[in-house]
Amino acid sequence: MTAAVGLAALLLTACDGGGGGQAKSDGKQATKSPASVITVQPGSGGAAASPGDRVRVHSSGGRLVDIRVSAPDTDEFGGSLSADGRTWTSSALLAPATKYTVVARAKDADGKTVTRRTTLATARARTFVGEYSPEKGATVGVGMPVSVAFDKPVRDKAAVERGLSVTTSPHVDGAWSWVKDHSGKDRVDYRPRRYWTPGTEVTLRMALSGVDAGGGVYGTQQRVVRFHVGHAVVSTVDTHRKTMTVKEDGKVLRTLPVSSGKPGFETWNGTMVVLEKVPSIRMNSRTVGIFGPEAYNLGSVKWAVRLTPSGTFVHAAPWNAGKFGRVNGSHGCIGMSTSDARWFFGHVHLGDPVTVVHSKDPVAEGNGYGDWNVDWATWRAGSALS
C-alpha cells in the first residue's frame, strides 16, 4: 500500500528591493515584472509520493531553462517541456522507497534566473528488478542478444516492455521477445533479425522505475547500458564429421577434430552463444542429473567455454584423446585436445555463436541464448506489444 501524493507546492520568489518599484526620472512609477514562482509536484508537504507518479515542474513567472531530477543509482531521468516553456513533465516514473532531488531553474522576462532545489520521497511498495546482459562497456560477439531476466513474475509484460528500448549505430531491424529462462524466471530478449554487424554500437535504456509489472509490484531501475559488438567469430560443430570450424569475419581460422555427445547424451542441436569462459572447472554429473554407471566427477576440466546453463561446454577432454574426429563419446559437451581447447578459449568471447548441426534435440531458447533458433516471424510475435 502506498501513501497519498503530497500536493503541497514548492514555491520560490525572486528577491525584490524595498518599496513599491523603481522610480523613473520623470517621476512615474515603473511597472515591475512579476517574480518567478516555481512549483514542483508531488510536493514535500510531509506525505510520501506514490510510486508510478511523474514529476511536474511549473514556472508561473518565466520560462524553465533547466530541470534535473536525480536519485541514487539512477542513470537518467528525462522529461519534456511544454511549448510555452513553463511546464516540464518527467517521462520517467517515480520508483518506490526512493529519495529524489529536483533542481529547477527559470528565467523571467527581465532575464533574472531563479533556482529551486528540493527533495521528495516516495512510499514503500513491492519491487522487481531486471538482471540485464551484457554489462555496461562490454565488447561482445555478434550473437549476443540484449537480455533482461526478472526476479519476480511479470504479469503485465506490455507495461514492462514499453519501459525498455534499444538503439543502435548503425540501425538494425530488431525486436523484443519474451522467453522463459532456464531458471524459470520471466525474461525478455532483444535481437536483430540476423547477427549483429561487427562494430555496431548498442544502447539499452531501461526506464522501469515506477512501472507496475502487475499487482502493485513496481520497478526501480533507470539504466543506460552501452556495449560494443566485436569481430564476427562464428563456430560450427558438425556431429557427423566430428569437426568444429571456427571463422572470424568470414575467414576460416581452423577446423578442429572434436567429440560431441554419444547416443542418449547428444549435444543440443542448433545455435548456442558463449556465456562464460573458465580456465578450470569441476564437472560433477550429479549437477546435471546423471547418476549410476554414467556418473563422473572431474576435478579440473581445462579451458571450459560454457554454452548453456544446463551444462553444455566446449572444453579440453584428454581422456577422450582417441575419439576426436572419430567417435562421439561425451555426455553432451564438445570435447577436444588440450591444445585445441586452449586455442579456442583464447579466440572466443561472450556472445560468440556456436552452431551444432546434425545432432538430435534443439536447444531451448531459454537455455542460455537459444534465441537464434526461432524464425523471425515467430520471434517478433513473442513481443507483448506485437
C-alpha positions, -999 to +999 in steps of 0.1 A: +000+000+000+013+034-009+008+068+008-012+095-009+007+120-030+017+152-012+002+181-031+019+209-014+036+231-040+071+242-035+074+279-042+103+303-047+100+340-054+128+362-067+141+387-041+129+422-047+141+455-034+122+475-008+094+499-018+069+497-045+090+497-076+118+517-092+111+554-098+117+567-133+134+601-139+101+616-150+087+607-115+063+580-128+064+545-112+079+517-134+060+485-137+080+456-123+078+421-138+061+396-116+085+375-096+091+339-109+073+312-089+084+276-094+061+248-082+070+211-080+046+182-078+045+159-060+054+183-032+072+178+001+043+185+024+051+156+046+033+128+028+053+104+007+047+105-030+031+074-048+053+051-069+044+055-105+037+092-103+055+117-126+074+148-116+058+180-128+076+214-126+058+247-134+070+283-136+044+310-134+067+340-139+092+328-165+104+301-188+121+270-174+156+267-186+169+236-168+154+207-149+174+180-132+159+150-113+184+127-097+184+098-072+209+073-060+218+045-085+198+063-113+214+069-147+188+090-165+155+108-156+143+126-187+113+146-194+096+170-218+090+208-218+057+223-229+056+246-259+054+278-238+084+267-218+066+269-184+058+233-176+081+202-175+068+167-171+091+137-165+090+108-189+103+085-161+081+074-132+089+076-095+102+044-080+092+032-046+112+040-014+134+065-032+146+100-023+148+123-053+164+157-057+148+182-081+168+212-092+148+236-114+159+269-130+136+295-146+144+329-163+119+357-161+112+385-187+139+407-171+165+380-176+167+371-139+173+335-131+156+317-102+167+283-089+148+259-068+163+229-052+141+205-033+137+168-024+108+144-024+105+109-012+082+080-023+063+054-003+075+018+000+060-009-022+068-043-035+095-041-062+110-060-090+144-057-108+157-069-141+191-085-144+205-073-177+231-087-200+256-077-214+272-054-189+280-017-195+310-012-216+313-048-227+326-059-261+305-089-272+302-113-301+277-110-330+253-135-314+248-117-281+212-106-275+202-079-251+186-098-223+167-089-191+156-115-166+133-105-138+134-116-102+096-115-099+069-129-123+058-102-148+021-102-152+019-070-173+045-078-199+034-050-222+039-023-195+074-036-187+083-039-224+073-003-230+099+007-204+127-010-225+143+004-257+173-004-278+190+019-302+220+011-324+245+026-347+242+016-375+205+010-374+193-026-373+160-043-376+155-059-342+127-070-319+119-080-283+105-114-275+095-130-241+111-163-232+111-185-200+146-186-187+162-219-178+160-208-141+122-204-145+123-166-145+104-144-169+129-130-194+127-107-224+154-106-251+161-082-280+180-095-310+184-083-346+169-103-375+204-116-383+236-115-363+249-080-353+273-064-378+308-061-363+314-026-349+278-019-340+273+003-310+242-007-289+224+012-262+198-003-239+176+021-219+157+006-190+130+031-179+115+007-154+113+029-123+076+032-112+064+007-138+038-017-124+046-052-135+011-063-123-005-065-089+013-035-074+049-047-080+070-017-091+103-014-109+132+006-096+157+009-124+166+038-146+196+024-166+215+033-197+237+004-208+260+008-238+281-020-253+301-027-285+299-056-310+334-070-318+346-093-345+323-120-360+337-152-345+313-179-356+319-216-350+301-247-365+302-282-350+293-310-374+284-340-353+286-363-384+321-352-394+331-346-358+347-313-365+344-277-354+351-250-379+360-216-365+356-185-387+365-148-379+349-122-401+341-148-427+376-163-428+383-199-417+408-198-389+409-235-380+389-268-383+394-288-352+387-325-346+361-329-318+340-355-300+304-345-292+276-362-273+272-400-276+238-417-282+215-409-253+235-379-244+235-360-277+248-324-278+220-299-282+213-291-319+211-255-331+228-222-322+241-215-287+260-185-275+291-183-254+280-174-218+313-175-199+349-188-200+365-206-171+402-218-173+395-247-149+362-261-135+350-291-116+324-311-136+302-334-115+275-353-133+251-351-103+246-314-111+231-323-145+211-353-133+235-381-144+239-409-120+248-446-119+273-462-144+275-429-165+283-408-135+315-387-134+333-362-112+361-345-129+381-322-106+399-299-131+385-296-166+406-271-185+397-243-209+359-246-204+337-224-225+300-225-214+273-226-240+242-233-218+233-231-181+221-268-184+258-278-187+269-277-223+306-267-226+334-267-251+364-280-232+396-300-231+389-337-228+423-355-228+406-387-216+389-389-250+421-384-270+415-413-293+379-402-302+385-367-316+374-366-352+364-403-350+338-410-323+311-390-304+318-401-269+309-373-245+279-367-222+268-337-243+297-314-242+321-307-271+355-321-263+388-316-280+425-318-272+440-296-245+460-276-270+430-271-293+408-262-263+433-236-252+434-221-287+396-220-289+393-205-254+416-177-265+397-168-296+361-167-284+343-141-263+309-136-246+282-136-273+301-156-300+276-181-316+284-218-318+261-238-340+257-276-338+244-294-369+233-330-374+225-336-338+192-345-322+171-323-299+171-285-305+183-263-277+155-244-260+155-206-265+157-200-227+185-225-222+212-198-224+206-177-255+189-201-279+171-171-295+186-177-329+168-210-333+134-191-336+124-179-370+120-141-373+082-141-377+077-162-345+103-142-327+085-109-334+052-124-324+067-131-289+067-094-281+039-083-257+034-053-280+030-072-313 
